[in-house]
Structures are given as structure tokens and as C-alpha cells.
Amino acid sequence: MILFRTLKELSTKRLTADQRNFAEISSHLYKYCWHIWQSDLQTISHGFSIITQSYNSNGKEQHHDDLYLTCERWLFCLKIICQLVISGFQSDAKCIQEIRPVKEVSPVLLNAAQSFLPYYTSLQNRHPKFWEFIKRACTKLMKVLVAIQQRHPYSFGDICVLQPVLNFCLNKITDPEPDILSFEQFLIKCMVMAKSVFECKEYKPSVTGRVMDENGVTLEQMKKNISNAVAGVLTRLLPNERIVLLCNVLIRRYFVLTTSDLEEWYENPEVFHHEQDMVQWTEKLRPCAEALYIVLFENHSQLLAPIVVSILQEAMNGCPTSTTEITPGLLLKDAAYGAAAYVYYELSNYLSFRDWFNGALSLELSNDHPNMRIIHRKVALILGQWVSEIKDDTKRAVYCALIRLLQDKDLSVGLAACRSLCLHVEDANFSERDFSDLLPVCWGSCFKLVKEVQEFDSKVQVLNLISVLLGHVNEVIPYASNLTQFFQMVWEESSGESLLRIQLLIALRNFVIALGYQSPSCYSMLLPILQKGIDINGPDELNLLEDSMLLWEATLSHAPAMVPQLLAYFPCLLEILERNFDHLQVAVDIIEDYIILGGREFLSMHASSVAKLLDLIVGNVNDRELLSILPIIDILILCFPMEVPPLISSTLQKLVVICLSGDDGDPSKTAVKASSASIIARILVMNTNYLAQLTSEPSLSSVLQQTGVAIEDNILLSLVDVWLDKVDNVSLPHKKAFGLALSIILTLRLPQVLDKLDQILSVCTSVILGGTDDLTEEESSGDNMSYGRSHDEDLLPSKELRRRQIKVSDPINRLSLENSVRDNLQTCAALHGESFNSAIAKIHPAAFAQLKQALKMP
């Protein structure tokens, strides 16, 4: 046991050195453990033989205790061998090398399972302890074989391994001994093995050509050769008759509801629904058979489609739509409906959905006998699975049918309809026109269903439908009051159920988006929920925070005006980011929402939090994340050019450091540097005195020294070099900011300005001549965005409208670069006199001609 647990832990390590160590461990332990396992297998087989021959075991209790201990050790050895073969070798799908233990171990494991199975019956009543061991052993043996096949498909694909294993599994599925039929876990493992082989991509014959390699056979060619060989084995193992037989057996035997299934259903419809449709397919026999059937059908659709259609026709003919008794015919129809539902994509070529729906399915829905719940549930499944095949002339009838099924007294039927409705509403061809008048009944049915169901999964499923409806239908406002009450009730009743609350938060976000600028009508319910979700000290914040932040952003971006409660939540954002930057992108959107929506009131109340937050982010995140926050700093300065720069001086110092540091040709660093330089340029244009103060502060020089940035002249002139260098790395609005900043530099009483005069005027000329003023661009984009919208919608205080208004009123858009350069050139000439004239004279005549053209000089 200790050895197994140690190996299990070591096998999880993923570093190359650790995997090499494990491979070495495997080479030392494999033979030893394999020998013990084989020896114990002989002991166990001999012991079971003696037990079954003589049931007079009174004098042999001690021997049985020893035998049981051997059984336990054998199971541990089996698990160890599995670990060694699985993790002790690189997957042969990657290395294309034969894993010898696979061929040595697999046939013996299969023989062990075959030798143990007869004892499943003989030990059941007399020796329950050993009977339990037999169940564990047979199931574990098949599980190990599946694991080996999935890890080393090529070695397992050898004819001496794959053929006997798959043959055994298929025989047990199609023709099991009567006693084995009750051994469901073993049958499930046989189906899992068959499914794993059928869908194994390494066993698919390659249809691609190959590039010839003079040096020998390539790895790809080796893979292709093995795949083709295994495909040949499978073809011989699976003639058409056997494939058809397997398909028939799966539908007619394993899909058919049993007496115990029906008892479980009637006892608890909810639990039955989730066990059959939402449970892991490897845990229950029918879902496992369905999964195997789907893979089998995908591999042999041309062969099996007519077979499935014929079974469906046979079942429908043998059980009229008026049937009310639970007969074998009714149960076969249920099974056939399931088979047809799962493979709609191929059957649509053989079966007209319109004819099927009008001729049978809709008639069966009109039969309200309680026993018809069996068929109704499958009809609900079909209507969801076949969504892509339902044409416009049938959509309305199908929507009505699903709404009716959603109201069914049987919760299993209602939940099946709930899931199918989701598929329809999410479908790209969903017809809201055909569905809109059904909405009141649909909302009411959802509210009623949530109250009736008890299972957590059921509530999540219904809430998901409500969320999907909110995201896809326009007519939400008439039902806002009822939805608000509903969400309040679900929140109060879901304490401690994180997954349900997550689904609720998603639905609330869709609700807020659907309400748009009427969302304040639900604030009495929404804001207390939001406050709990963004509280990092809350009991469930780990699970709810991400979706709560998305809800927070949606609430802000769809709010017509800031309200005191929302304004008061902002410090929570600082607390969230002080812990980590996991949710930085949505946090950036939230900050922008507060700036645009809250305006001066927001800044006056939370100035210190804003400063702390920006200082926390800048310098502590990667370049990609930094690029997301820089536009927020830019818009903050745009809105409050006099108040904000002194407030965020520490952050601005970091941006200056970024500007004056090298970028090593890294595109992301170049982008960060250019964006940072644009922000500094904006400050120079909008608050010139502050930038002069910032660049002359000793603390900035100290920071630059600490980061190893060497400054030859003063800091401001070094920034000029950055603007000159990075002008081609920014968009048109930022180019203009660079141009305006450079034109202001012309007014400095520094002789070094004349050294850069040629470059400064060259940049300003190219910006003036290089494109239309950005104000025109903003206005035209605003006009384009308003096409197709009503006048009332344009008047709404939308986030986009506010953002456009801010951009349009941007002084950098309104200032004339042409006038600025012309005026500041005159100032520069007055300051420097003859030196200015000498510098101008050095400008190339062609460049000077362009300058005169740009400035409209004669």
C-alpha cells in the first residue's frame, strides 16, 4: 500500500528530470511486482477453486483470512503495475517505440478477468467477502486495460493484444452470460474499452500523402504504417454484420428502460433525470451505452443510418400514438427515439423532421396519459437535439410544444424541455418573432419550475434557461418586476450554494444588459447582491468574485447616472487589486466606467483610491496588462487635466522612467513606451506648468538613477527624443499630441532646442499633412454609429455617447497644430535670434517647402 501511494505521488510530477527518475524506478520495480502479482494470481485461483469445490469451510477460516490478504495485496500490485506501465514510459503515440510490457501484461490481465468471471455467480451467496473482491478485481482489470490502451495506443494495437481484448469486450456486450447482465460495472468497463478503441485517433487510417525523406522513414510515416495495420485488425474484427448487431443490441437491450429504472423515475423524477442525462457517462450503464452508440454511429454512419431508421419505423408501427399502457413496444419506441435523437446530424438525410413531427411527435404530445411521460421526455430530447434541422415553417409549433412540455407535471419531462429550450434560444436561427407571445407563459413556467424542484442541478438548469432568454430576447422590460422578485427569492434561498449563485450572477448580468438604461428599476434587489459579491471578506468571495465583477461592470456601463450606492463601492476595487491582478481587465473597464459616469463627483470622493490604484498597477504588471490601463490614465487626465496629474505624480514618474528606458526592439515594450510618451505629451499640452515641475523634481532624477537610466541633457529634452522616435508607433490622435508637445518645446529658452529644430519641424509637418483632424474622424464615427437608431436612443446617456463627447471635447482635437507651430516658431525666433536663423537655414529645401505648405506660409 505504501509503495503504491508513493509511486502514485511520484507519477504526478511533470518535470523532465522527475519523469526520468520515475522511468528508472519503473525499470527496477516492474519485474519484481509483476512476479508477485502472477504468483498471487495463482494462489488466488487455486484458493477459489478449493472454496467452490467444498463449501465446508469451518476448519479453514484462517486459510481464508490469508487468502483474503493475498487478494488485497494482489489488487495493490495490480495498481502498482498500472502506474509503472502508464507513467514509467513515454506515451508511444509520441515516441513511436514499442512498449514491451504492454504486450506482456495486457493478455495476462485479460486472462485473469476471464478466469475470475465464473466466480461472480458461485461466490455471491456463500462468500460475500470474496464476491466483493471478484467485482473489484474484474472491474479494476478492465480499467487498467483501458488506461494502457489510452496511454500506449500503438503497442496496444498489436494484433496479439487488441484482437483478444476487443473481441472479449464485444462478446460480453452483445452476448453476455445471464449472470453477467447484472454485473453492470463490468459491462460499463467493456463498453468504455470498446468506445476508447473506436474513437482512438491513432487507429484511424491516414488519408494524407507523405513528403519523401531520403534519410529513411519519417515518424509520421511510422505512425501511418501502424495506424493502417491497426485499422486492418479492426476491419477484420468488425465486419458489417457485427457492427449492425452491436448497434441493434445497444438500442434494443441497453437503451430500453428496465422495471427498476421506471421505479426510480416514479419515486424521484428529478434524480432520475440527472442520473440519466447529466451524470458522468462512465457511471451508469445506459448513458455509457449511449456514448458507445454515438461513437459507433460516427464511425459507420452510412451503414447504420438506415438500420436506425428501420428500428425507429418498426417501433413507431408497433406502438401507435394512442397507446397508454407500458408495453415492450412503448419501451422500444422510447429507446428508438433516443437513438434517433443522438445522431440527428446524419439521420436528417433519411428522415424528414417536419413529417416526423407532424405525423407522430405532435400527436404523442396530445396524449396526456401519465404513462406517456416516458415518450414525452424523449420528444423533449428530440426537439432539442434536432434544432438545426427544424425549418421556419415548423419552428412555431416546436416552440409551443416545448413550452407545453416545460409545464408537464413530471419534473423529468419539464427539465428535459428546459434544456431543449436553451438549445433553441441559443440557436443562430432562433425566431424571436415566433416566440415572443410565448414569453409570458415561458417566464411563468420557469418561475414555477424553480419552486417545484429540489435538486441543486435542477435549479441551475432552470436558471440557465432564464439567463439564456435574457440574453436573446428583447421583450424583457414588461416582465422586469416579476424577474426582480424571482432573482431576490433565488438569492435568498441559495445561501451556501456557490454554483447556483454563480448562475444567478450570470443571469443578473444578462438582466441588466437587457434592461439597459431602465436597469435602476431593479437596483433595490441588484445592489445588495452586488455588494456581497465584491466583498473580498465575504464567506464565498473566492467563487463569486469574477462573476460579481462582470455584473458590476455591466451595471455601471448601463446606468443612466451614478447613484450614491455605486459610488460608495469603488474602494472595493482597490481591495480586490491589492490582493492580486487576476481580474485586471474587467477592473480596468470598471475604472473607466466610474470616470465616465461619475465625473468630478467620483474624483472628489475617491481621489486617493484612484491614485493608490494606478500606482499599484503601473510597475507591477506585464506589458500587455499595462497597455490596458494606460488609456484609462489618458482619459482621466483628459477629463481632469489640472487636478489629476499632481494627484498621480508617483504613477507619472513611473511612466517617465518607461519612456526613457530602452525597449530592446520588443514590440510590446515599444507599444508601452509610445503610449506612455503620449500621456506625458498630453500633460505638456494641457498642464504645461505641472510637467515642467514634474521633470525638475529631484525625486524623479533619483528614481531614474536607481533604475539605471542615464540622462545626458535635462529630462524634458530626453522626452523630446522619445516623441521624435516613437511618433510612427502611435495612432493619429496621439501623433497630434506628440506634434503639439513638440511645438511647445520650441518656446523653451534652451539652446539644445535648436539642435533638434529640424527633426521637430519634420514631425510636425508630417502630422499636419498626414491626415484629417481627429475631431472630424470622431464626428464621422459618431454619425456612423447613429445610423439605424432612433432619435430617442441617441438621446440616451449611453457610455459610448459619453465617451464620444469626451473625445470630441478633447483640447488636442480642437487645437490647431498648424497655428501652434506657426506661433511657437515666432517665439523661438524671438528667443534665439541669429542662432534660430542658422538652424532654419540648415533645413533641407524640400523639407522647408513642405513646412511652408503645412503652415500655409507664402
Secondary structure, DSSP 8 states (H G I E B T S, - for coil): -HHHHHHHHHHT--SHHHHHHHHHHHHHHHHHHHHHHHHHHHHHHHHHHHHHH----GGGHHHHHHHHHHHHHHHHHHHHHHHHHHHSS--HHHH----HHHHHHHHHHHHHHHHHTTHHHHTTTT-HHHHHHHHHHHHHHHHHHHHHHHH-HHHHTSHHHHHHHHHHHHHHHHS--TTGGG-HHHHHHHHHHHHHHHT-GGGS---------TTS--HHHHHHHHHHHHHHHHHHH--HHHHHHHHHHIIIIISS--HHHHHHHHH-HHHHHHHHHTS-TTTSHHHHHHHHHHHHHHHTHHHHHHHHHHHHHHHHHHS-TT--S--HHHHHHHHHHHHHHHTHHHHTTT--HHHHIIIIIHHHHT---GGGHHHHHHHHHHHHHTGGG--HHHHHHHHHHHHHHHT-SSHHHHHHHHHHHHHHHHSTT--HHHHGGGHHHHHHHHHHHHHH--SHHHHHHHHHHHHHHHHH-STTGGGHHHHHHHHHHHHHHTTT-HHHHHHHHHHHHHHHHHHGGGGGGGHHHHHHHHHHHT-TTSTTHHHHHHHHHHHHHHHHHT-SS--HHHHHTHHHHHHHHHH--TTHHHHHHHHHHHHHHHHHHHHHHHHHHHHHHHHHHTTTS-HHHHHHHHHHHHHHHHH-TTTHHHHTHHHHHHHHHHHHS--TT-HHHHHHHHHHHHHHHHHHHH-HHHHHHHHH-HHHHHHHHHTT---SS-HHHHHHHHHHHHGGGS-HHHHHHHHHHHHHHTTS--THHHHTHHHHHHHHHHHHHSS--HHHHHHHHHHHHHTTS-HHHHHS--HHHHHHHHHHT-HHHHS-HHHHHHHHHHHHHHHHTHHHHHHHHTS-HHHHHHHHHHTT--
